[in-house]
Amino acid sequence: KAKPLFIKGNHIDLSMEFFSKEENKEESINILEKFIEEYTKWINSKVKETSNLEPLFKSRADSNLQDCKQSAIRMQNGINALKEHDDTFKAFCLMNEAMLLQQIRHNAESWLITKDFDKKIVPTIEDKSSWPDWNEKLNKNMYLGNWRPFQLAFILMNLTSISSNIDSDQAIKERKIVDLIW
């Protein structure tokens, strides 16, 4: 299960279903900006902690935190791409839909063609009762379809470089970066 994001004590779902809907653009961007704001606060809190470290450790910590700051800038650039480029936002929505559908189908009871195929329900995003983790009482899915914060960060960091309609110097520079997600 993806760990929830808490901002000022409030639980924030990083929901693939919510992010897949173009009509949620304004609220999606607000959630993503809060996400980056919290990450930036975390970085700043860690910077304060480095003052008490031994020089060798402080040097390494400062270098790592500088990388974190650069990542936060790249994530914000990704959010800006979502705001400014309709094609980029549409691609972001489609990616969320594809990932959600993959999770639902991968985790559902096998729905391959078999003798009893006509009795099986092909999972769909629209029919929540077909989701393998759907809880009817709570009227929500229990674990599928939510991003882990590091996954969403990775996506945001790379939006500028993969958006073909962005030809800024920053986008060209970012296209030379190779990020790995483990």
C-alpha positions as CSV (number, residue, x, y, z in Angstrom):
1,K,0.0,0.0,0.0
2,A,1.3,3.5,-0.9
3,K,2.0,5.6,2.2
4,P,-0.3,8.5,2.4
5,L,0.9,12.1,2.2
6,F,0.1,14.3,5.2
7,I,0.1,18.0,4.8
8,K,-0.5,20.1,7.9
9,G,-2.1,16.9,9.5
10,N,-4.4,16.3,6.6
11,H,-4.3,13.1,4.6
12,I,-3.8,13.8,0.9
13,D,-4.3,11.0,-1.6
14,L,-2.0,11.0,-4.6
15,S,-4.7,9.3,-6.5
16,M,-4.2,8.1,-10.1
17,E,-7.9,8.2,-10.7
18,F,-8.2,11.8,-9.6
19,F,-5.1,12.9,-11.6
20,S,-6.5,11.1,-14.6
21,K,-9.3,13.5,-15.0
22,E,-8.7,16.6,-17.1
23,E,-11.5,18.5,-15.3
24,N,-9.5,18.2,-12.1
25,K,-6.6,20.3,-13.5
26,E,-6.7,23.2,-11.0
27,E,-7.1,21.0,-7.9
28,S,-4.5,18.5,-9.2
29,I,-2.0,21.3,-9.6
30,N,-2.8,22.6,-6.2
31,I,-2.1,19.2,-4.7
32,L,1.1,18.8,-6.6
33,E,2.3,22.3,-5.5
34,K,1.5,21.4,-1.8
35,F,3.5,18.2,-2.4
36,I,6.6,20.2,-3.5
37,E,6.1,22.8,-0.8
38,E,6.2,20.0,1.9
39,Y,9.3,18.6,0.2
40,T,11.0,22.0,0.2
41,K,10.2,22.4,3.9
42,W,11.7,19.0,4.6
43,I,14.9,20.0,2.8
44,N,15.1,23.2,4.7
45,S,14.7,21.4,8.0
46,K,17.6,19.0,7.0
47,V,19.8,22.0,6.1
48,K,19.4,23.3,9.7
49,E,20.4,19.9,11.0
50,T,23.7,19.8,9.1
51,S,25.2,22.6,11.2
52,N,25.9,20.1,14.0
53,L,27.7,17.6,11.8
54,E,31.4,16.9,11.7
55,P,33.0,18.5,8.7
56,L,33.3,15.3,6.6
57,F,29.6,14.5,7.1
58,K,28.5,18.1,6.7
59,S,30.2,18.3,3.3
60,R,28.4,15.1,2.1
61,A,25.1,16.2,3.6
62,D,25.4,19.7,2.0
63,S,26.0,18.0,-1.4
64,N,23.1,15.7,-1.0
65,L,20.8,18.5,0.1
66,Q,21.9,20.6,-2.9
67,D,20.8,17.6,-5.1
68,C,17.5,17.6,-3.3
69,K,17.0,21.4,-3.9
70,Q,17.8,20.8,-7.6
71,S,15.2,18.0,-7.7
72,A,12.6,20.3,-6.1
73,I,13.3,22.9,-8.8
74,R,12.9,20.2,-11.5
75,M,9.6,19.0,-9.9
76,Q,8.3,22.6,-9.9
77,N,9.3,22.9,-13.6
78,G,7.2,19.8,-14.2
79,I,4.2,21.4,-12.5
80,N,4.7,24.6,-14.5
81,A,4.7,22.4,-17.7
82,L,1.3,21.0,-16.6
83,K,0.0,24.5,-16.0
84,E,1.2,26.0,-19.2
85,H,0.9,23.2,-21.8
86,D,-2.4,21.5,-22.3
87,D,-0.8,18.6,-24.2
88,T,1.5,17.9,-21.3
89,F,-1.4,17.9,-18.9
90,K,-3.4,15.7,-21.1
91,A,-0.5,13.2,-21.4
92,F,-0.2,13.3,-17.6
93,C,-3.9,12.5,-17.2
94,L,-3.6,9.6,-19.7
95,M,-0.5,8.3,-18.0
96,N,-2.4,8.2,-14.7
97,E,-5.3,6.4,-16.3
98,A,-3.0,3.8,-17.9
99,M,-1.2,3.2,-14.6
100,L,-4.5,2.9,-12.7
101,L,-6.0,0.5,-15.2
102,Q,-2.8,-1.6,-15.2
103,Q,-2.9,-1.9,-11.4
104,I,-6.5,-2.8,-11.3
105,R,-6.2,-5.5,-14.0
106,H,-2.9,-6.9,-12.8
107,N,-4.3,-7.4,-9.3
108,A,-7.7,-8.7,-10.4
109,E,-8.8,-12.3,-10.6
110,S,-7.7,-13.6,-14.0
111,W,-10.1,-12.4,-16.7
112,L,-8.5,-14.2,-19.6
113,I,-10.7,-16.1,-22.0
114,T,-11.7,-19.4,-20.4
115,K,-14.8,-21.6,-20.4
116,D,-16.4,-19.4,-17.8
117,F,-15.3,-16.1,-19.4
118,D,-18.9,-14.9,-19.8
119,K,-19.2,-15.0,-16.0
120,K,-16.1,-12.9,-15.3
121,I,-16.1,-9.1,-15.1
122,V,-13.3,-7.3,-16.9
123,P,-12.1,-4.7,-14.4
124,T,-12.7,-1.1,-15.5
125,I,-12.0,2.3,-14.0
126,E,-15.6,3.2,-14.2
127,D,-17.0,0.1,-12.5
128,K,-15.5,0.3,-9.0
129,S,-17.1,-2.9,-8.0
130,S,-14.7,-4.7,-10.4
131,W,-11.7,-3.4,-8.6
132,P,-10.0,-6.1,-6.6
133,D,-9.5,-3.8,-3.6
134,W,-12.9,-2.1,-3.6
135,N,-14.6,-1.8,-0.2
136,E,-18.3,-1.4,-0.7
137,K,-18.9,-0.3,2.9
138,L,-16.3,2.5,2.8
139,N,-17.1,3.3,-0.9
140,K,-13.4,3.5,-1.7
141,N,-10.5,1.4,-2.9
142,M,-8.2,0.3,-0.2
143,Y,-4.7,0.2,-1.7
144,L,-4.5,0.4,-5.5
145,G,-4.2,3.5,-7.5
146,N,-2.2,5.8,-5.3
147,W,1.3,7.1,-6.1
148,R,4.1,6.8,-3.6
149,P,5.6,10.2,-3.1
150,F,8.9,9.2,-4.7
151,Q,7.2,7.9,-7.8
152,L,5.2,11.1,-8.3
153,A,8.4,13.1,-7.7
154,F,10.2,11.1,-10.4
155,I,7.4,11.8,-12.9
156,L,7.3,15.5,-12.1
157,M,11.1,15.8,-12.4
158,N,11.0,14.4,-15.9
159,L,7.9,16.2,-17.4
160,T,9.8,19.1,-18.8
161,S,12.4,17.0,-20.6
162,I,9.8,14.7,-22.2
163,S,7.4,17.4,-23.3
164,S,8.0,17.9,-27.0
165,N,6.3,21.3,-27.0
166,I,8.9,22.8,-24.6
167,D,12.1,24.0,-26.2
168,S,13.5,26.1,-23.4
169,D,17.2,26.0,-22.5
170,Q,16.1,24.3,-19.2
171,A,14.2,21.6,-21.1
172,I,17.1,21.0,-23.4
173,K,19.5,20.8,-20.4
174,E,17.2,18.3,-18.6
175,R,17.0,16.1,-21.7
176,K,20.7,15.3,-21.0
177,I,19.9,14.0,-17.5
178,V,19.3,10.3,-16.9
179,D,17.3,9.6,-13.8
180,L,16.9,6.1,-12.4
181,I,14.1,5.0,-10.1
182,W,14.7,2.0,-7.8
